[in-house]
Amino acid sequence: MGHNPTALGLMALLAALMIAAAISDLRSRTISNALNGAMALLAIPFWLASGLMAWPDIPLQLGAALGVFLAFVGLFAIGAMGGGDVKMIGAVMLWIPLPLFMPTLTVMAIAGGLLSAAMLIYIKLRPSDTPIEVPYGVAIAAAGLWALHQHYLNQFQSIASA
C-alpha cells in the first residue's frame, strides 16, 4: 500500500510509544498518562496524513474507539483492568481501521490470555504474597503492532483478498 512519509513516520512513532508503554508496564505495572496522551493526540495528524475524510470517517473512527474505551472502562470499574491499560486501549484504537477492530481485540485477548498463563506459571515457580498483576500493556502493544502491520505494511494483503 502506498502511504506518504508523514503517515509512515507517525506509525513508526506509535510503534515506539506502544513498545515504551509495554516495557513500562512490564517494569512497574504502570503506563504513564504522557505516553497514552501522546498516542491519542498523534492519531489526529495520522488521520489527516492517511487521508481520512473529515466526514464521516473521522467521527466514525473516534466514535468506535470511544465505544471500545467505554467497554473497557467497565472492566476497570469492576477491578479487572488497570486505568493505564484502559487508556492505552482507547488511544491505540484511534489508529486502528474500523474493519480491524474485532480482529485487533481478538489478538489482544489471545495475547492477554497467554500473558496471564505465563504470569501464573511464573508465580507457581516463584511464589509471592503479592497479588498477580498482569502487564496487559504488553498484549495491547502486540495487538496494535499486529493491526498496523496487517493494514498498512502487509504487501500480501491483495493476494489474501483475491
N, C-alpha and C positions, 0 to 999 in steps of 0.2 A: 504494500500500500504506500502511496506517495504522501508523505507528510512534510510540512515545512519545518525548517530547522528550529523555529521557536517552539513548536509543539513537541518535537523530539527532545529538545533541551529541557522543557518543563516536565516531560515524562521521566527523564533521567533524574531530575531534581526530586520528583515524587518518589522514585525508586530509592534514592539515597535517604530521604526522610523516613520512608517506611522501614528501611533497614536500621536506621538510627533508633527509631521507636522500638523495633523488635529487640535490639541489643539493650536498650534502656530497660525494657520490660523484663528481659532475662536477668539483668544485673540487680535491679532494685524493685521490680514489680510495680513500676510506675512509668507512665508515659506523660511527658510534660505537655501542658496546655500550649506552650510555644510551638512544639512540633505539630500537634494536632491543628492548631490555628494556621500554621504555615501551609499544611496540606490542604486545608479547606480554602484559604484565600487564594492559593495558587491555581485552584480549579477555574477561577474566573478567567484569567488570561489564557488558560489552556482551552477553555470552551471557545473563546474568540479565535485563537490561533488554529484550532482544529475545525473551524467552520460551522459550529453550532449556530443556528438561527436564533435571533432574539425572541421570536415567537414562532412556533410553540416549543422548540427544542430545549431552550434553557429553562423555562418554567417546568417542563416535564422532568428534566434531569434533576432540578432542585427539589421538586415535589417527591419524586421517587426516592431520592436519597434521604429526605426528611422522613418519609414513611418508614424506611429501614431503621433510621436513627431512633424514631419513637418506639418501634417494636423492641429495640434493644434497651431503651430506657426502662421499659417494663421489666426486662431481666435484671437491670441494675436495681430497680425498686425492690425486687424480692431477694436481692443479695447474690444473684447468680453470676454477675459480672461486675468488674470494676468500672469506675467512671471514665478513666483514661481509655480503656478498651472501647467503651461505647462511643466516646467522642472520636476515636480513631476510625471506627467503622463508618460513622457518619461522614467524616472527612474523606475517606478513601472512596466511598460510594459516589461522591460527587464527580469522580473521574471515570467511573465505570459506565460503559454504554448500556442503555436500557436492556437490550437483548441478553446481556451477560450478567444481569443482576442475580437471577436464580442460580446459574452455574457458579458464580463467584461465591455466593452464600453457601452453596453445597461444598465447594472446595474448602471454604473457611471452616465449615462444620467438620469435615473429614480431617483436616489438619489439626483442628482443636481436639478432636477425639484422639488422634494419635499422640498429640502433645500431652493430653490428660493421662493416657495409658503410660506414657514414658514417665510422667511425674509419679504415678502410682508405683511403678517398678522402682524408681529412684527412692521413694520413701520407704519401700519394703527393704531395700538394700541398706539404707542409711536412716534408720528410724529417728524421728524427731517429735518433740512435743508441740511444735508449731503447726498450725493448720496449713494444709496444702493450698498454695496459691498458684494457679496455672497462668503462666505468662502468655495470655491469649493474643497479645500484640504480635507474637511470632506467627500465629495462624492467620491473623488479619493481613500481615505483610506478605505472607506466602500467597494468599488468595489474591491480593491486589497485584502482586507481581505476575501471577499466572494470568489474570484478566488483561493486564496491559499487554502481555506477550500475545495472548490469543487475538486480541482485536487489532493491535497496532503493529506488531512485529512478526506475525506469523505469515511468512511468504507462501505457505502451502494452503492457506485458507480457501483460495478459489478452487483448489483440487477437491477439498472436502465437500464443498457445496455443489460440485458438478454432478 
